[in-house]
């Protein structure tokens, strides 16, 4: 594998699609739980209006999350360089664990906010969370299609996961790297390899 840069040093790399996909399942499941629990209080709007409004908000949240920042993702793909021979490719499970550990408090606050919103509009807040999870899953699928077209997998430095790094496309798209489609233990789109 050709080196993509000089003087860069050895880096740990994580898959972009895995990072995106890491939040999909917890957001969706906790959103469903919060929506179900949110049907217990009648709320200010009543259960029927809250549920119908929640379904609309679910679709809106899924669409916004799926399409948000796609231009930055494309810029990251366009600027990606070949990973260096001595770069370390982090396993899918390790990446997912690290992302979820770093975002657990945000998820907890989002679930509490969704439960609290049930007193105004039953189930709506939980369905918004579930919609965000669906949107992340759709975005990971979109990335998978891009990886298949390019016949390359997209990676970024692991230190972008925590602290102020924020994620794959927060503030900057620099540092993306590519490998062949057989690298790592995750398929295009970030799912487990079969």
C-alpha positions as CSV (number, residue, x, y, z in Angstrom):
1,X,0.0,0.0,0.0
2,X,1.4,3.3,-1.0
3,X,2.1,6.0,1.6
4,X,-0.3,8.9,1.4
5,X,1.8,11.5,3.0
6,X,5.3,12.2,4.4
7,X,6.3,13.0,8.0
8,X,2.8,12.2,9.2
9,X,3.7,9.5,11.7
10,X,1.9,6.4,12.7
11,X,-1.9,7.0,13.1
12,X,-4.8,5.0,14.4
13,X,-7.6,5.2,11.8
14,X,-11.4,4.6,12.2
15,X,-13.9,4.0,9.5
16,X,-16.1,7.0,8.7
17,X,-19.2,4.9,8.0
18,X,-18.7,3.0,11.3
19,X,-18.6,6.3,13.2
20,X,-21.8,7.5,11.5
21,X,-23.5,4.2,12.1
22,X,-22.5,3.9,15.7
23,X,-25.2,6.3,16.9
24,X,-28.0,4.8,14.8
25,X,-29.0,1.8,17.0
26,X,-29.0,3.5,20.4
27,X,-30.9,6.6,19.1
28,X,-33.5,4.4,17.4
29,X,-34.0,2.0,20.3
30,X,-34.0,4.6,23.0
31,X,-36.3,6.7,20.9
32,X,-38.8,3.9,20.6
33,X,-38.6,3.3,24.4
34,X,-39.1,7.0,25.1
35,X,-42.0,7.2,22.6
36,X,-43.7,4.2,24.2
37,X,-43.2,5.6,27.7
38,X,-44.4,9.0,26.4
39,X,-47.8,7.6,25.6
40,X,-48.6,7.1,29.3
41,X,-49.3,10.8,30.2
42,X,-52.1,12.3,28.1
43,X,-50.0,15.5,27.7
44,X,-51.3,18.9,26.7
45,X,-52.1,18.0,23.1
46,X,-53.6,14.6,23.8
47,X,-52.2,11.2,22.8
48,X,-53.6,11.2,19.2
49,X,-52.2,14.6,18.2
50,X,-48.9,13.9,20.0
51,X,-48.5,10.6,18.1
52,X,-49.5,12.0,14.7
53,X,-47.2,15.0,15.2
54,X,-44.4,12.6,16.3
55,X,-44.7,10.6,13.1
56,X,-44.3,13.8,11.1
57,X,-41.3,14.8,13.2
58,X,-39.8,11.3,12.9
59,X,-39.8,11.6,9.1
60,X,-38.4,15.2,9.2
61,X,-35.7,14.2,11.7
62,X,-34.7,11.2,9.6
63,X,-34.5,13.3,6.4
64,X,-32.5,16.1,8.0
65,X,-30.1,13.8,9.6
66,X,-29.6,11.7,6.5
67,X,-28.9,14.7,4.3
68,X,-27.0,17.0,6.7
69,X,-23.4,17.9,5.9
70,X,-23.3,15.8,2.8
71,X,-21.2,18.4,1.0
72,X,-18.6,18.1,3.8
73,X,-18.6,14.3,3.5
74,X,-18.0,14.7,-0.3
75,X,-15.1,17.1,0.4
76,X,-13.6,14.6,2.8
77,X,-13.8,11.9,0.2
78,X,-12.3,14.1,-2.5
79,X,-9.4,15.1,-0.3
80,X,-8.7,11.6,1.1
81,X,-5.2,10.2,0.6
82,X,-4.0,6.7,0.6
83,X,-3.4,5.3,4.1
84,X,0.2,4.8,5.1
85,X,1.5,1.3,5.3
86,X,2.1,1.6,9.1
87,X,-1.3,3.2,9.9
88,X,-3.3,1.1,12.4
89,X,-6.9,0.3,11.3
90,X,-9.1,0.1,14.3
91,X,-11.7,-2.7,14.6
92,X,-15.4,-1.9,14.1
93,X,-16.3,-3.0,17.6
94,X,-13.7,-0.8,19.2
95,X,-14.8,2.2,17.2
96,X,-18.5,1.7,18.1
97,X,-17.6,1.3,21.8
98,X,-15.4,4.4,21.8
99,X,-18.1,6.5,20.0
100,X,-20.9,5.4,22.3
101,X,-18.8,5.9,25.4
102,X,-17.9,9.4,24.3
103,X,-21.5,10.3,23.6
104,X,-23.3,8.5,26.5
105,X,-24.1,11.6,28.4
106,X,-25.6,13.3,25.3
107,X,-27.7,10.3,24.7
108,X,-28.9,10.2,28.3
109,X,-29.8,13.9,28.2
110,X,-31.7,13.4,24.9
111,X,-33.7,10.5,26.3
112,X,-34.6,12.6,29.4
113,X,-35.6,15.5,27.2
114,X,-37.8,13.2,25.1
115,X,-39.5,11.8,28.2
116,X,-40.0,15.2,29.6
117,X,-41.6,16.4,26.3
118,X,-44.2,13.7,26.6
119,X,-46.1,15.9,29.1
120,X,-46.6,18.4,26.3
121,X,-46.9,16.1,23.2
122,X,-47.0,12.4,24.0
123,X,-44.5,10.2,22.1
124,X,-43.3,13.1,19.9
125,X,-39.8,13.5,21.5
126,X,-39.1,9.8,21.4
127,X,-40.0,9.6,17.7
128,X,-37.7,12.5,17.0
129,X,-34.8,10.5,18.6
130,X,-35.8,7.4,16.6
131,X,-35.9,9.5,13.4
132,X,-32.3,10.7,14.1
133,X,-31.2,7.1,14.5
134,X,-32.9,6.2,11.2
135,X,-31.2,9.2,9.5
136,X,-27.8,8.1,10.7
137,X,-28.4,4.6,9.3
138,X,-29.5,6.0,6.0
139,X,-26.4,8.2,5.9
140,X,-24.2,5.2,6.6
141,X,-25.9,3.4,3.7
142,X,-25.2,6.4,1.4
143,X,-21.5,6.3,2.5
144,X,-21.5,2.6,1.7
145,X,-22.7,3.3,-1.9
146,X,-20.0,6.0,-2.3
147,X,-17.4,3.5,-1.1
148,X,-18.5,0.9,-3.6
149,X,-18.4,3.4,-6.4
150,X,-14.9,4.5,-5.5
151,X,-13.8,1.0,-4.7
152,X,-12.2,2.4,-1.5
153,X,-13.1,2.6,2.2
154,X,-12.9,6.0,3.9
155,X,-11.1,6.4,7.3
156,X,-10.2,9.3,9.6
157,X,-7.8,9.7,12.5
158,X,-9.2,8.1,15.7
159,X,-8.5,11.3,17.7
160,X,-11.3,13.0,15.8
161,X,-13.8,10.9,17.8
162,X,-13.3,12.5,21.1
163,X,-12.7,15.9,22.8
164,X,-13.3,18.8,20.5
165,X,-12.8,16.8,17.3
166,X,-16.5,16.2,17.2
167,X,-16.8,13.7,14.4
168,X,-16.0,13.0,10.7
169,X,-16.9,16.4,9.3
170,X,-17.0,18.9,12.2
171,X,-15.3,22.1,11.2
172,X,-12.7,20.4,8.9
173,X,-12.6,17.4,6.6
174,X,-8.8,17.1,6.6
175,X,-7.1,13.9,7.5
176,X,-9.3,11.4,5.6
177,X,-7.6,8.4,4.3
178,X,-8.5,5.5,1.9
179,X,-7.8,1.8,1.8
180,X,-8.9,-1.0,-0.5
181,X,-12.4,-2.5,0.1
182,X,-10.9,-5.6,1.8
183,X,-9.3,-3.7,4.7
184,X,-10.6,-3.8,8.2
185,X,-13.5,-5.9,9.6
186,X,-16.4,-3.7,8.4
187,X,-18.1,-3.8,5.0
188,X,-18.9,-0.7,2.9
189,X,-21.4,1.3,4.9
190,X,-20.0,0.2,8.2
191,X,-21.9,-3.0,8.8
192,X,-20.3,-6.2,10.0
193,X,-18.7,-8.3,7.2
194,X,-20.5,-11.5,6.5
